[in-house]
Amino acid sequence: AVLRHAFDDLALLEVELRVLEMNDAAIRCYEACGFRVTGREPDTCELHGELYDDFIMTAHAGGWPEVHHA
């Protein structure tokens, strides 16, 4: 719903988000919605003494799957 609003109603060209590299379930969900990893910011979070990177994920209006427009 958010991407539909962003691309169809607001006419944005892309939407970007950040997700911790260890959050595999969220990454799979975002990929299923059309996001792809486009960057990485190292050492943005420390959990239990371990550092994790942020993945930067982007969805582009041109790559927005037609199935989502329904």
C-alpha positions as CSV (number, residue, x, y, z in Angstrom):
1,A,0.0,0.0,0.0
2,V,2.8,2.4,0.8
3,L,4.6,1.8,-2.5
4,R,1.4,2.1,-4.4
5,H,0.7,5.4,-2.8
6,A,4.3,6.6,-3.4
7,F,4.5,5.6,-7.0
8,D,0.9,6.0,-8.2
9,D,-0.4,8.9,-6.2
10,L,2.7,10.9,-5.3
11,A,4.6,10.0,-8.6
12,L,7.8,9.4,-6.7
13,L,10.6,7.9,-8.7
14,E,12.1,5.8,-5.9
15,V,11.6,4.9,-2.2
16,E,14.5,4.1,0.0
17,L,14.7,2.3,3.4
18,R,17.3,1.0,5.8
19,V,17.3,-2.4,7.5
20,L,19.8,-4.1,9.7
21,E,21.8,-6.8,7.8
22,M,20.8,-9.5,10.3
23,N,17.1,-9.0,9.7
24,D,16.7,-11.7,7.1
25,A,12.9,-11.9,7.3
26,A,12.5,-8.2,6.7
27,I,14.9,-8.2,3.8
28,R,13.0,-11.1,2.1
29,C,9.8,-9.2,2.6
30,Y,11.2,-6.0,1.2
31,E,12.6,-7.9,-1.8
32,A,9.2,-9.4,-2.5
33,C,7.8,-5.9,-2.6
34,G,10.3,-4.8,-5.2
35,F,13.2,-3.4,-3.1
36,R,16.8,-4.3,-3.9
37,V,19.9,-3.7,-1.8
38,T,21.7,-0.7,-3.2
39,G,24.1,0.2,-0.5
40,R,25.5,-0.6,2.9
41,E,26.5,1.6,5.8
42,P,28.9,-0.2,8.1
43,D,28.7,-0.5,11.9
44,T,25.5,1.4,12.4
45,C,24.2,-0.8,15.3
46,E,25.8,-2.6,18.2
47,L,23.8,-5.5,19.7
48,H,25.2,-7.7,22.4
49,G,28.7,-6.5,21.7
50,E,28.5,-7.2,17.9
51,L,28.4,-4.5,15.2
52,Y,25.9,-4.7,12.3
53,D,25.6,-2.9,9.1
54,D,22.6,-1.1,7.7
55,F,21.5,-2.3,4.2
56,I,20.1,0.5,2.1
57,M,17.3,-0.8,0.0
58,T,15.6,1.0,-2.9
59,A,12.5,0.4,-4.9
60,H,12.2,2.2,-8.3
61,A,9.0,3.3,-10.0
62,G,10.2,1.7,-13.2
63,G,10.8,-1.6,-11.5
64,W,7.5,-1.6,-9.6
65,P,5.9,-4.9,-10.5
66,E,2.7,-4.6,-12.5
67,V,1.0,-7.1,-10.1
68,H,1.2,-4.5,-7.4
69,H,-0.9,-2.0,-9.4
70,A,-4.0,-4.1,-9.1
